[in-house]
Structures are given as C-alpha cells and as structure tokens.
Amino acid sequence: MEEDLPARVERLARRAAQSAGVRLAWTEVRGPRGSRRVRVFIEGPDDVPVGLRDCERMNGKVSALFDLEDPVPGSYVLEVSTPGLDRPLHSPADCRRFTGRRVRVKRRIGDRTRTIRGTLEAVEADAVRVVSHAAGRRRAAPRVAGGSRAANREGEWIRWDAVVSARLDPDTRSLFGARKTPRGRRRPAS
C-alpha cells in the first residue's frame, strides 16, 4: 500500500529533524497539486527555544531530502517555522507536555462554541481539565445542587471530541511588559 502525501512529508521531515537536532512538532500540506504549501513546524529538544538558524538548517535538510525522494508531485512552497508562543495543541498527548501552562480552548456546546481561558491542570486519554482564571473580571460560578453558586476551583473537564481548537495562551503582558494609560488619554506618538 502506498503511503499518502502527508505521511510521506511527515516521515521525511522527521528524518530531517533528527539530523538537524530539533524535534518535529507537526507538518501540514495544503493546496491543490502544482501549487501546494508544505509547512514544517519544529521545536527545540527538551523545549529549548529554536531560532532562525535552526529553521534555516532544517529547511536545508528537508529540501535535500525532498530533492532526493521527490515526495510532493508538482511545484510547492516549503516553509519551516516554530509553532509560536500561542502554539496549537493537537491532541491530549500534545496537551500533556503543557500541563500547568495557560491555554485557550474553544469547544462545541450544542450548535454553539465557547472559549475558556485558564490553566491546563490535568489531561486524560480523552479529556482535558482547565481551571478558568477571570483575569480581573468577575465571573459567575456554576450553579450546584440547591441553586447556590460555588467557586469553580476544581476546573472544568472538556471532552477532546468537543474541542474545536486549543492553543497555549501566553501572558503577553509579562513577556512584553504592560503598557497602561489612564482611561481616555492617548499614548504619545513614538
């Protein structure tokens, strides 16, 4: 049985990553034949950040392997990148690595979606538990038996089959510094 295109691309990208000393996060193959976009996402070993040189090295390794094995019929564009600060989480196994980190999970509830932001506290085979943090906003706690409200410190279990998307949710204020201005005043032009 012949290997499908995404599987061939991932297999070759995994070989290139091993040779380049990085970890393959995932691959994407998009677009019609003749104008495909092949995207390869890499991470550092043991969650060490990767830089531009790592992406360049990986691009060279993937290009060389693709030239030898020609996995993508027709022309294509190859992109090598990092997952970014707001890295997508593709599976519960993926989430397990980021337990304790801030996340943003969009899930289906009937015919609507709801996004919850919080700390990824636990991961099971088919669900994740997120403890919501209101970021200064008061949020009503869920109703419990008897109609009273209770604090939701135990978190909310979300079945993975209801997840539309999940991403890391970095605290950009702590990364880049908070810039507060009094209400109604403009920041001076720089």
BATORDREN-716393 format. One record per residue: x, y, z of N, C-alpha, C in turn; residue in three letters; residue number from 1. Coordinates in steps of 0.02 Angstrom, whole numbers. Last residue first. Layout:
N
- n.c1,n.c2,n.c3,ca.c1,ca.c2,ca.c3,c.c1,c.c2,c.c3,resn,resi
- X,Y,Z,X,Y,Z,X,Y,Z,ALA,NUM
...
END
This chain:
190
- n.c1,n.c2,n.c3,ca.c1,ca.c2,ca.c3,c.c1,c.c2,c.c3,resn,resi
- 262,2885,949,334,2873,954,368,2884,888,SER,190
- 137,2984,1025,162,2953,965,238,2943,971,ALA,189
- 75,2946,1189,111,2991,1144,137,2952,1084,PRO,188
- -87,2875,1207,-15,2868,1214,19,2917,1167,ARG,187
- -226,2969,1266,-190,2934,1214,-117,2928,1231,ARG,186
- -350,2943,1390,-290,2978,1367,-255,2936,1314,ARG,185
- -455,2861,1431,-471,2921,1393,-410,2960,1369,GLY,184
- -375,2803,1575,-433,2797,1531,-445,2864,1496,ARG,183
- -197,2802,1574,-261,2821,1606,-316,2820,1554,PRO,182
- -117,2654,1516,-128,2726,1511,-192,2742,1547,THR,181
- 8,2530,1526,-57,2555,1547,-59,2630,1537,LYS,180
- 83,2403,1463,83,2475,1450,14,2501,1467,ARG,179
- 180,2271,1525,114,2302,1520,122,2377,1509,ALA,178
- 292,2167,1439,282,2224,1483,215,2256,1472,GLY,177
- 306,2051,1369,325,2113,1335,317,2175,1379,PHE,176
- 274,1947,1460,327,1938,1411,353,2005,1384,LEU,175
- 168,1993,1535,230,1977,1571,288,1968,1522,SER,174
- 78,2013,1431,97,2070,1473,161,2054,1511,ARG,173
- 56,1889,1376,98,1936,1338,118,1996,1380,THR,172
- 49,1740,1427,35,1804,1459,81,1856,1428,ASP,171
- -8,1625,1301,45,1658,1340,22,1724,1369,PRO,170
- -91,1498,1284,-114,1567,1291,-63,1605,1332,ASP,169
- -93,1364,1168,-62,1396,1226,-85,1468,1226,LEU,168
- -252,1304,1109,-187,1338,1099,-159,1357,1166,ARG,167
- -373,1214,1020,-340,1225,1085,-271,1254,1070,ALA,166
- -534,1197,944,-463,1215,941,-437,1225,1012,SER,165
- -642,1116,974,-636,1143,907,-563,1163,895,VAL,164
- -681,978,1071,-634,1033,1062,-631,1052,988,VAL,163
- -754,866,1088,-792,928,1083,-747,989,1071,ALA,162
- -664,764,1104,-704,763,1042,-748,825,1035,ASP,161
- -614,789,1232,-573,808,1174,-614,808,1110,TRP,160
- -714,864,1357,-701,805,1315,-665,826,1252,ARG,159
- -658,950,1491,-681,960,1423,-663,898,1383,ILE,158
- -690,995,1657,-667,942,1611,-698,954,1543,TRP,157
- -637,1131,1746,-689,1107,1701,-660,1054,1655,GLU,156
- -596,1156,1920,-586,1158,1848,-644,1128,1810,GLY,155
- -603,1176,2054,-583,1110,2032,-574,1106,1956,GLU,154
- -649,1304,2074,-577,1293,2081,-556,1223,2058,ARG,153
- -771,1380,2057,-752,1327,2012,-677,1314,2015,ASN,152
- -877,1412,2197,-817,1429,2159,-796,1368,2118,ALA,151
- -1054,1401,2176,-992,1380,2210,-933,1399,2166,ALA,150
- -1219,1454,2212,-1161,1456,2168,-1099,1437,2209,ARG,149
- -1373,1360,2235,-1322,1407,2256,-1263,1405,2207,SER,148
- -1464,1262,2194,-1468,1328,2163,-1415,1377,2186,GLY,147
- -1461,1133,2234,-1494,1180,2280,-1495,1251,2252,GLY,146
- -1306,1094,2162,-1369,1070,2189,-1397,1120,2239,ALA,145
- -1238,1243,2083,-1232,1175,2109,-1300,1155,2137,VAL,144
- -1189,1345,1948,-1239,1326,1998,-1227,1254,2019,ARG,143
- -1024,1417,1932,-1078,1373,1910,-1127,1357,1967,PRO,142
- -998,1593,1963,-979,1524,1973,-1037,1480,1951,ALA,141
- -979,1729,1855,-1023,1691,1898,-999,1619,1903,ALA,140
- -837,1828,1867,-873,1780,1827,-917,1739,1874,ARG,139
- -758,1980,1859,-799,1935,1900,-839,1891,1854,ARG,138
- -595,1998,1794,-667,2005,1784,-703,1957,1831,ARG,137
- -463,1965,1818,-488,2027,1847,-563,2038,1837,GLY,136
- -453,1842,1749,-411,1900,1731,-441,1965,1755,ALA,135
- -514,1723,1781,-556,1776,1754,-517,1839,1736,ALA,134
- -467,1565,1739,-448,1624,1776,-481,1684,1741,HIS,133
- -517,1395,1753,-527,1461,1725,-497,1515,1770,SER,132
- -433,1253,1727,-457,1295,1782,-458,1366,1755,VAL,131
- -470,1115,1629,-446,1184,1628,-477,1221,1687,VAL,130
- -430,954,1580,-462,995,1633,-429,1063,1634,ARG,129
- -474,852,1440,-426,896,1474,-465,936,1527,VAL,128
- -494,684,1375,-519,747,1403,-462,787,1434,ALA,127
- -450,556,1345,-500,586,1300,-528,652,1326,ASP,126
- -348,525,1437,-343,499,1368,-391,535,1321,ALA,125
- -321,680,1526,-338,609,1524,-335,587,1451,GLU,124
- -239,805,1613,-252,776,1547,-266,702,1555,VAL,123
- -251,959,1705,-246,886,1701,-265,863,1632,ALA,122
- -240,1098,1689,-223,1067,1752,-214,992,1749,GLU,121
- -207,1237,1609,-216,1166,1592,-193,1127,1652,LEU,120
- -289,1382,1658,-229,1340,1666,-247,1268,1651,THR,119
- -382,1475,1536,-364,1456,1603,-300,1416,1603,GLY,118
- -526,1512,1444,-455,1526,1455,-440,1506,1527,ARG,117
- -641,1448,1331,-622,1453,1401,-546,1464,1403,ILE,116
- -767,1482,1217,-695,1482,1230,-683,1490,1304,THR,115
- -893,1392,1134,-875,1432,1192,-799,1426,1202,ARG,114
- -1014,1379,1004,-947,1367,1031,-936,1413,1089,THR,113
- -1170,1290,967,-1129,1350,980,-1058,1329,1000,ARG,112
- -1250,1181,964,-1235,1213,900,-1195,1277,907,ASP,111
- -1173,1101,1097,-1232,1100,1053,-1214,1129,985,GLY,110
- -1030,1169,1109,-1084,1154,1157,-1148,1158,1116,ILE,109
- -861,1147,1068,-931,1147,1046,-976,1131,1105,ARG,108
- -727,1257,1121,-762,1193,1118,-834,1202,1095,ARG,107
- -566,1315,1133,-631,1329,1103,-666,1262,1095,LYS,106
- -453,1362,1253,-486,1305,1223,-555,1326,1198,VAL,105
- -301,1417,1294,-365,1443,1269,-396,1386,1230,ARG,104
- -192,1408,1439,-218,1385,1375,-283,1422,1358,VAL,103
- -44,1409,1537,-106,1443,1517,-126,1420,1448,ARG,102
- 18,1253,1608,25,1314,1568,-43,1344,1553,ARG,101
- -4,1133,1667,18,1187,1710,26,1253,1673,GLY,100
- 48,1035,1531,10,1038,1593,40,1092,1638,THR,99
- 109,1012,1411,100,1081,1432,55,1088,1493,PHE,98
- 112,879,1380,176,914,1386,169,983,1417,ARG,97
- -25,854,1364,10,826,1423,76,862,1435,ARG,96
- -61,899,1238,-77,940,1297,-38,917,1359,CYS,95
- -23,792,1159,10,856,1150,0,899,1212,ASP,94
- -118,701,1203,-47,686,1213,-5,749,1206,ALA,93
- -236,763,1159,-223,758,1231,-149,742,1245,PRO,92
- -187,867,1017,-214,805,1047,-203,807,1122,SER,91
- -138,990,973,-175,948,926,-208,887,957,HIS,90
- -124,1154,1008,-120,1089,1041,-166,1042,1003,LEU,89
- -28,1289,939,-88,1246,941,-74,1180,977,PRO,88
- 58,1418,1026,61,1353,993,-5,1316,996,ARG,87
- 89,1553,1044,21,1528,1054,11,1462,1017,ASP,86
- 221,1569,1005,204,1574,1076,135,1545,1091,LEU,85
- 264,1446,877,246,1512,903,228,1510,976,GLY,84
- 313,1335,811,241,1338,824,219,1406,851,PRO,83
- 428,1391,683,414,1367,751,339,1370,762,THR,82
- 452,1332,513,437,1382,564,433,1349,632,SER,81
- 474,1322,343,493,1292,406,486,1347,459,VAL,80
- 396,1290,190,404,1338,245,423,1298,307,GLU,79
- 400,1271,18,418,1241,82,428,1297,133,LEU,78
- 286,1257,-111,324,1305,-71,337,1271,-4,VAL,77
- 291,1162,-265,267,1175,-198,311,1228,-165,TYR,76
- 247,1076,-417,283,1127,-380,251,1137,-312,SER,75
- 231,894,-425,221,963,-448,261,1012,-407,GLY,74
- 218,790,-281,214,798,-354,200,871,-373,PRO,73
- 327,765,-155,271,809,-173,269,818,-248,VAL,72
- 440,686,-137,376,662,-110,316,702,-133,PRO,71
- 581,661,-187,526,693,-226,457,671,-201,ASP,70
- 701,617,-136,644,570,-136,583,597,-173,GLU,69
- 796,722,-155,814,652,-166,753,608,-177,LEU,68
- 725,838,-123,757,833,-189,774,760,-205,ASP,67
- 690,808,9,637,813,-41,666,809,-112,PHE,66
- 817,815,68,780,751,67,725,752,15,LEU,65
- 846,952,46,891,900,19,854,832,15,ALA,64
- 741,1012,117,748,1023,45,791,969,13,SER,63
- 772,972,248,710,949,217,715,956,141,VAL,62
- 895,1039,265,891,966,271,829,938,237,LYS,61
- 859,1174,248,909,1143,204,905,1068,206,GLY,60
- 768,1188,353,745,1198,285,794,1166,236,ASN,59
- 853,1170,462,801,1120,449,776,1127,377,MET,58
- 929,1287,451,962,1222,447,911,1167,429,ARG,57
- 827,1384,469,866,1382,406,899,1314,397,GLU,56
- 786,1352,600,738,1347,544,774,1343,477,CYS,55
- 906,1382,667,878,1314,670,829,1302,613,ASP,54
- 914,1519,640,966,1473,614,943,1400,614,ARG,53
- 805,1568,713,806,1572,640,857,1524,610,LEU,52
- 782,1451,849,790,1516,819,790,1512,743,GLY,51
- 692,1372,983,729,1368,919,731,1438,889,VAL,50
- 708,1340,1160,682,1380,1103,725,1370,1040,PRO,49
- 689,1178,1225,736,1233,1214,711,1273,1155,VAL,48
- 614,1064,1249,580,1129,1249,628,1189,1249,ASP,47
- 695,955,1219,682,972,1289,655,1043,1296,ASP,46
- 743,1025,1063,741,967,1108,733,991,1180,PRO,45
- 630,1146,990,695,1125,1015,689,1063,1058,GLY,44
- 522,1114,851,534,1137,919,604,1114,939,GLU,43
- 442,1155,693,493,1122,734,497,1154,803,ILE,42
- 338,1122,557,345,1157,620,393,1119,665,PHE,41
- 320,1147,389,353,1103,438,364,1145,501,VAL,40
- 213,1148,252,236,1184,312,261,1133,363,ARG,39
- 194,1167,86,215,1117,136,244,1155,195,VAL,38
- 76,1205,-27,116,1237,25,130,1182,77,ARG,37
- 56,1179,-204,50,1159,-134,95,1200,-89,ARG,36
- 25,1186,-338,34,1248,-300,26,1234,-225,SER,35
- 22,1059,-389,53,1110,-430,62,1177,-394,GLY,34
- -130,1014,-313,-69,992,-347,-43,1048,-392,ARG,33
- -195,1135,-194,-201,1086,-248,-133,1069,-278,PRO,32
- -165,1148,-13,-171,1172,-81,-174,1117,-133,GLY,31
- -49,1088,111,-111,1123,90,-108,1141,17,ARG,30
- 12,997,237,16,1001,165,-51,1029,142,VAL,29
- 106,1011,386,43,1025,351,58,1025,276,GLU,28
- 173,932,534,179,956,465,110,969,437,THR,27
- 243,960,699,194,933,652,208,960,583,TRP,26
- 370,956,768,307,966,803,249,937,762,ALA,25
- 522,875,777,467,891,731,403,898,773,LEU,24
- 660,944,860,603,897,863,549,921,815,ARG,23
- 833,948,803,772,979,829,717,926,831,VAL,22
- 946,905,735,949,914,808,891,951,837,GLY,21
- 946,873,603,958,943,619,961,956,694,ALA,20
- 913,737,603,979,757,578,997,829,598,SER,19
- 782,749,648,830,709,687,902,729,667,GLN,18
- 728,821,543,730,850,610,781,814,653,ALA,17
- 735,729,438,773,791,433,781,822,503,ALA,16
- 644,632,484,715,614,472,758,676,471,ARG,15
- 529,711,484,553,682,547,626,661,541,ARG,14
- 515,737,349,528,793,394,554,768,462,ALA,13
- 483,608,304,545,640,282,564,698,328,LEU,12
- 359,589,370,414,541,379,481,573,360,ARG,11
- 283,697,321,299,693,392,358,645,404,GLU,10
- 275,663,184,305,726,205,326,723,278,VAL,9
- 205,541,194,272,543,164,309,606,187,ARG,8
- 84,587,251,125,539,289,196,538,261,ALA,7
- 33,671,149,51,699,215,96,652,256,PRO,6
- 21,568,41,65,626,38,82,656,107,LEU,5
- 19,393,94,-12,455,69,36,514,77,ASP,4
- 105,250,32,99,300,85,67,363,57,GLU,3
- 29,109,-43,70,169,-49,54,219,6,GLU,2
- 42,-59,0,0,0,0,45,62,0,MET,1
END
